[in-house]
Amino acid sequence: MKSLRPRIRLFAATTLVLLCAGCGSNGSDTHQRNETSSASCAAPYLNDHPPGGPFHGPVPTVRPGGTITIYGHGYTSTCNDTGGIREQLKPLPPVHLTLALPGGELHALGDFSPSGKDMGFSIVVNVPAAAPTGTATVRDDRESPATFEFEVGP
């Protein structure tokens, strides 16, 4: 006669799995769970697309002496990505932007206060005519800064 101990272990493991599966949703409340589930909030970001535009795109190239418009998006302390009732957006304090050119030269771009539906801002960045070719970076001054890179080149 075979030992009962392996069969008891198998039965106990199967029972435990079924009990744990029963702790979750039965599937009929999927819509409700999606409306109230929590998620991480999107951080503020910088790019070269206006509000409503794509999040990412190809890395732009700007000639020395040219300009590029940089947009700040989502500079709010409100998190509305959890569904359900939407809170009114509250802007973060003004941020200071800096341009780091290839080679390390820094240019202060000024302070910007988020506003509007996007809780953002925009700035036209002038690339100096004598800027070397390479990667330039626009950065804000928050503890976890948002950055945007573009190429300076012909």
Backbone hydrogen bonds, N-H to C=O, Kabsch-Sander energy under -0.5 kcal/mol:
donor,donor_aa,acceptor,acceptor_aa,energy
8,I,4,L,-2.5
9,R,5,R,-2.2
10,L,6,P,-2.3
11,F,7,R,-2.5
12,A,8,I,-2.6
13,A,9,R,-2.6
14,T,10,L,-2.6
15,T,11,F,-2.4
16,L,12,A,-2.3
17,V,13,A,-2.2
18,L,14,T,-2.3
19,L,15,T,-2.4
20,C,16,L,-2.4
21,A,17,V,-2.3
22,G,18,L,-1.5
23,C,19,L,-0.5
23,C,20,C,-1.1
24,G,21,A,-1.0
30,T,27,G,-1.0
33,R,29,D,-2.6
34,N,30,T,-2.3
35,E,31,H,-1.4
36,T,32,Q,-1.2
37,S,33,R,-1.4
45,Y,73,H,-2.0
46,L,147,T,-0.5
47,N,71,Y,-2.1
53,G,50,P,-2.4
62,V,151,E,-3.0
65,G,127,V,-1.6
66,G,63,R,-2.6
68,I,125,V,-1.8
70,I,68,I,-0.6
70,I,123,I,-2.9
71,Y,47,N,-3.3
72,G,121,F,-2.6
73,H,45,Y,-2.9
74,G,118,D,-2.2
75,Y,119,M,-2.7
76,T,74,G,-2.2
77,S,90,K,-2.6
78,T,90,K,-0.5
80,N,78,T,-0.6
92,L,75,Y,-2.2
95,V,112,F,-2.6
97,L,110,G,-2.6
98,T,139,R,-2.3
99,L,107,H,-3.1
100,A,98,T,-0.5
100,A,137,T,-3.2
101,L,99,L,-0.6
101,L,105,E,-3.1
104,G,101,L,-2.6
107,H,99,L,-2.5
109,L,97,L,-2.8
110,G,97,L,-0.9
112,F,95,V,-3.0
115,S,120,G,-1.8
119,M,116,G,-1.2
120,G,115,S,-2.1
121,F,72,G,-1.4
123,I,70,I,-2.1
125,V,68,I,-3.4
125,V,123,I,-0.7
126,N,124,V,-0.5
127,V,66,G,-3.0
127,V,125,V,-0.6
131,A,128,P,-1.9
134,G,152,V,-2.2
136,A,150,F,-3.3
137,T,100,A,-2.4
138,V,148,F,-3.0
139,R,98,T,-2.3
140,D,146,A,-2.0
141,D,96,H,-0.5
148,F,138,V,-2.2
150,F,136,A,-2.2
151,E,60,P,-2.9
152,V,134,G,-3.4
153,G,62,V,-1.8
153,G,151,E,-0.6
